[in-house]
Amino acid sequence: MTVGDLHLPSHTFQIAKSVMRSFVDFIFPPTCLCCNVLMEDGRRKVCESCWSSIESLEQTHPLYLDTKEKLLATGFVNNLVSCYAFTKEGAFQKIAHALKYNGFESLGRELGGRLGARAREWNILFDAVVPVPLHAAKHRERSYNQSERIAEGISRTVGVDVLRRALVRTRHTQSQTTLTHQQRKENMENAFTVGPKYISQINGKSVLLVDDVITTGATISECARALLVAGAANVIAGSAALAQKDSGL
């Protein structure tokens, strides 16, 4: 291991890293990004109280049932798994914002772990995980894809591969926030395709298609269509949260 021109054994480097983290935590005590309470473990970003404050989704929840019905009606998605109900100004919105815009990539893996555990709890099985892609320009701006980080957390929990670049966004699309359901659908038409080298890994497989939040399902449906065209046996929609159309997302 190298620090400047100094070569250190791996274990020495890890000790130095731990000491540095402790020093930084002493100077800048870690706090929950949602409620600012002091955190004992500086590697955690959100306290358990804030996680518990987010409304959990069950398979009988009206928002889950409504979203699933809309997705199944497209003919491109055959199941849905999600963890939370998005609430404006709530803890989940702060978590999602920190993940997408403030560089808190570890939150994506945390959400993915929770989503993977939910899939196991609901006995939802799949062969591979595919994240909804960002357009290349937005990916360069952000340097990472939040849905890919969620997919990584799922992979660690359930032990299936992430096909990181399987889906490609072929054109830049308008922000969905202010669009009607029909406009969102039109905005996403033919916006995705499966990369040629991934077709053999998609063919005949059950795929979990992952996004951070599903609102109308327009993006997920169009991505699912592209996966089915490439030969996927079926597509399961997965998201950390579900949101109502009037939630501002």
C-alpha positions in Angstrom: 0.0 0.0 0.0 1.4 3.4 -0.9 0.8 6.8 0.9 2.8 9.4 -1.1 6.3 7.9 -1.4 5.8 5.8 1.8 5.1 2.1 1.3 3.0 0.6 4.2 1.8 -2.9 4.9 -1.9 -3.4 4.4 -2.6 -3.9 8.1 -0.6 -0.7 9.0 -2.6 1.3 6.4 -5.9 0.0 7.9 -4.8 1.1 11.4 -3.8 4.5 10.1 -7.2 4.8 8.3 -9.0 3.9 11.5 -7.1 6.4 13.6 -7.7 9.1 11.0 -11.5 8.3 11.0 -11.6 8.6 14.8 -9.8 12.0 14.6 -12.2 13.3 12.0 -15.2 12.1 14.1 -13.7 13.9 17.1 -13.4 17.2 15.3 -16.6 16.8 13.3 -18.9 14.4 15.2 -21.0 12.4 12.8 -24.7 13.2 12.9 -27.8 11.7 11.2 -28.4 13.5 7.9 -32.2 13.5 8.6 -32.5 14.7 12.2 -28.9 15.8 13.1 -28.7 13.5 16.2 -25.2 12.4 17.1 -24.3 9.0 15.7 -22.1 6.5 17.6 -21.0 4.8 14.4 -19.7 7.4 11.9 -20.0 5.0 9.1 -23.8 5.1 9.4 -25.5 8.1 7.8 -29.1 7.8 9.1 -30.2 6.9 12.7 -32.5 4.0 13.3 -35.2 6.3 14.6 -35.3 8.1 11.2 -35.3 4.8 9.3 -38.2 3.6 11.5 -40.1 6.8 10.8 -40.5 6.0 7.1 -43.8 4.3 6.2 -43.1 0.7 5.3 -44.9 -1.0 2.4 -46.7 -4.3 2.7 -48.3 -6.2 -0.2 -51.7 -5.0 1.1 -50.8 -1.3 1.1 -53.1 0.7 -1.2 -50.1 2.5 -2.8 -48.4 -0.8 -3.5 -51.5 -2.4 -4.9 -52.3 0.6 -7.2 -48.7 0.8 -8.5 -48.5 -2.9 -9.1 -51.8 -2.9 -11.0 -50.6 -0.1 -13.3 -47.3 -1.9 -14.0 -48.9 -5.3 -14.7 -51.4 -3.6 -17.0 -48.5 -2.6 -19.3 -47.8 -6.2 -20.0 -44.1 -5.6 -19.5 -43.8 -6.2 -15.7 -45.0 -9.3 -13.9 -44.3 -8.4 -10.2 -43.3 -5.5 -7.9 -41.2 -5.3 -4.8 -40.6 -2.1 -2.8 -39.8 -1.0 0.8 -41.2 2.4 1.6 -43.9 5.0 0.8 -42.4 8.3 -0.3 -43.6 11.2 1.8 -42.8 14.8 0.8 -40.4 16.4 3.4 -40.1 13.1 5.2 -36.9 11.2 6.1 -36.9 9.2 2.8 -36.9 12.3 0.7 -33.8 13.5 2.6 -32.2 10.1 2.1 -33.0 10.1 -1.6 -31.7 13.6 -2.1 -28.5 12.8 -0.3 -28.0 9.8 -2.4 -28.7 11.4 -5.7 -27.2 14.9 -5.3 -24.8 14.9 -2.3 -22.6 11.9 -3.1 -23.8 9.6 -0.2 -23.4 6.5 -2.3 -23.4 4.2 0.7 -27.0 5.1 1.3 -27.8 3.4 -2.0 -26.2 0.2 -0.9 -28.1 0.5 2.4 -31.4 0.9 0.6 -30.5 -2.0 -1.7 -29.8 -4.3 1.3 -33.2 -3.5 2.7 -34.9 -4.0 -0.7 -33.1 -7.4 -1.1 -34.3 -8.4 2.3 -37.8 -7.5 1.3 -37.6 -9.5 -1.9 -36.5 -12.5 0.2 -39.3 -12.0 2.7 -41.8 -11.9 -0.1 -40.2 -14.9 -1.8 -39.6 -13.0 -5.0 -36.8 -14.8 -6.9 -34.7 -13.5 -9.9 -31.6 -14.4 -11.8 -30.0 -10.9 -12.2 -30.4 -7.3 -11.2 -30.4 -4.5 -13.7 -30.4 -0.8 -12.7 -32.3 1.8 -14.6 -29.6 3.8 -16.4 -28.8 7.5 -16.4 -28.1 9.3 -19.6 -24.4 9.5 -20.2 -24.4 13.3 -19.7 -26.1 13.1 -16.3 -23.8 10.2 -15.3 -20.8 12.4 -16.1 -22.3 15.2 -14.0 -23.1 13.0 -11.0 -20.2 10.5 -11.5 -22.4 7.5 -10.4 -25.9 6.1 -10.9 -27.9 5.9 -7.7 -29.9 2.9 -9.0 -26.7 1.0 -9.6 -25.7 1.5 -5.9 -29.1 0.2 -4.9 -28.6 -2.8 -7.2 -25.2 -3.4 -5.5 -26.9 -3.6 -2.1 -29.4 -6.1 -3.4 -26.7 -8.2 -4.9 -24.8 -8.4 -1.6 -28.0 -9.4 0.2 -29.4 -12.1 -2.2 -26.2 -13.2 -4.1 -27.1 -12.5 -7.7 -25.1 -10.6 -10.3 -25.7 -6.9 -11.2 -25.6 -6.4 -14.9 -24.5 -2.8 -14.6 -24.5 -1.6 -18.2 -27.1 -4.0 -19.6 -29.6 -1.2 -20.3 -28.5 1.9 -22.2 -30.4 5.2 -22.3 -30.4 6.0 -26.0 -31.5 9.6 -25.7 -31.7 12.4 -23.1 -35.2 12.7 -21.8 -37.1 15.6 -20.2 -37.5 15.6 -16.5 -40.6 13.7 -15.5 -41.5 15.8 -12.5 -43.9 18.2 -14.2 -45.4 15.8 -16.8 -48.7 14.1 -16.8 -48.9 10.3 -16.8 -49.4 10.3 -20.6 -46.6 12.8 -21.2 -44.3 10.7 -19.0 -45.1 7.6 -21.1 -44.4 9.5 -24.4 -41.3 11.0 -23.0 -39.8 7.6 -22.3 -40.8 5.8 -25.5 -37.9 4.0 -27.2 -35.5 5.7 -24.7 -33.8 2.4 -23.7 -32.1 -0.6 -25.3 -30.1 -3.6 -24.2 -26.4 -3.5 -25.1 -25.5 -6.3 -27.6 -23.0 -8.0 -25.3 -25.6 -8.4 -22.5 -28.2 -10.1 -24.6 -26.9 -13.5 -23.9 -26.9 -12.7 -20.1 -30.5 -11.5 -20.3 -32.0 -14.2 -22.6 -34.3 -16.5 -20.7 -33.6 -14.9 -17.3 -35.9 -13.5 -14.7 -34.6 -9.9 -14.2 -35.1 -7.5 -11.2 -35.2 -4.0 -12.7 -34.3 -1.5 -10.1 -34.9 2.3 -9.6 -34.8 4.5 -6.6 -38.4 5.6 -6.7 -41.3 4.5 -8.9 -44.1 7.1 -9.4 -46.2 6.5 -12.5 -44.0 3.6 -13.7 -43.4 5.1 -17.1 -39.6 4.7 -16.9 -39.7 1.2 -15.4 -42.3 0.0 -18.0 -40.2 1.2 -21.0 -37.0 -0.3 -19.5 -38.9 -3.6 -19.0 -40.1 -3.5 -22.6 -36.4 -3.3 -23.8 -35.4 -6.2 -21.6 -38.3 -8.4 -22.9 -37.4 -7.5 -26.5 -33.8 -8.7 -25.7 -35.2 -12.0 -24.5 -35.8 -11.8 -20.8 -38.2 -14.4 -19.5 -39.9 -11.9 -17.2 -39.2 -8.6 -15.5 -39.8 -7.7 -11.8 -39.9 -4.1 -10.9 -38.0 -3.1 -7.8 -37.7 0.3 -6.0 -36.6 1.6 -2.7 -39.9 3.6 -2.5 -43.2 4.2 -4.3 -44.6 7.7 -4.7 -48.0 9.2 -5.6 -48.1 11.3 -8.8 -48.8 14.5 -6.8 -45.7 13.9 -4.5 -43.5 16.2 -6.6 -41.5 13.5 -8.1 
